[in-house]
Amino acid sequence: MKDPACKLTPLGVMTLALLRERDMHPYEMLRLMRQRHHDKLVPITNGTFYHTVARLQKAGLLAEVGIDRDGNRPERTTYTVTDAGTDAVVDWVHAELPRIDHPLEFRVALAESHNLPREAVVDLLSERRAALTGEHRLYRDGLEGARAKGVPEQYRVQTERQAALLGAELTWLDALIERLAASAFPWGPDAEPHHVTTERRLSE
């Protein structure tokens, strides 16, 4: 049974999403995460990762499916994601993808957005776009007001940077939404044969 006290972290979401590809033991999951540079999204240490796996198991979001031994190496427990774990990934990504106040969570949600249907992602990113547009307008109006009041340029640099970043993200987001809406590229775990997707990721 899912433990309601288990709050999913970005690392927890990436762990569960990884197990949606296939059953794995923690060492393999860690290796793949580092090979795919997931540690550029969130900090990953051996300690925090194994603690995350234990919490997810206790919460019923992943489960043991076997124990194996390779030669003289220690036994390794293989895990699988449960139905509750799959639902948790979908729910978490659905909640975080449109938010503009959780930058770290958004990066992970975007990386795992392929776990949602294309139409849902378009809707959620459109919701995010609306929020970003309002935020961009605030910074732009603030800059115009500061210039009108004669605020020295040296005090405006951070506001100028944030306005530029918001504008750039809106441009990128518009292009992504358009590509998704037009089915410009395959989307979702069933878009390509599983072994092809896995092999391509392994080469990253």
Secondary structure as GFF3:
##gff-version 3
##sequence-region A 1 204
A	DSSP	alpha_helix	10	19	.	.	.	ID=ss1
A	DSSP	alpha_helix	26	35	.	.	.	ID=ss2
A	DSSP	three_ten_helix	38	40	.	.	.	ID=ss3
A	DSSP	alpha_helix	46	58	.	.	.	ID=ss4
A	DSSP	beta_strand	62	68	.	.	.	ID=ss5
A	DSSP	beta_strand	76	81	.	.	.	ID=ss6
A	DSSP	alpha_helix	83	96	.	.	.	ID=ss7
A	DSSP	alpha_helix	103	111	.	.	.	ID=ss8
A	DSSP	three_ten_helix	113	115	.	.	.	ID=ss9
A	DSSP	alpha_helix	118	148	.	.	.	ID=ss10
A	DSSP	three_ten_helix	153	155	.	.	.	ID=ss11
A	DSSP	alpha_helix	157	181	.	.	.	ID=ss12
A	DSSP	alpha_helix	194	202	.	.	.	ID=ss13
###
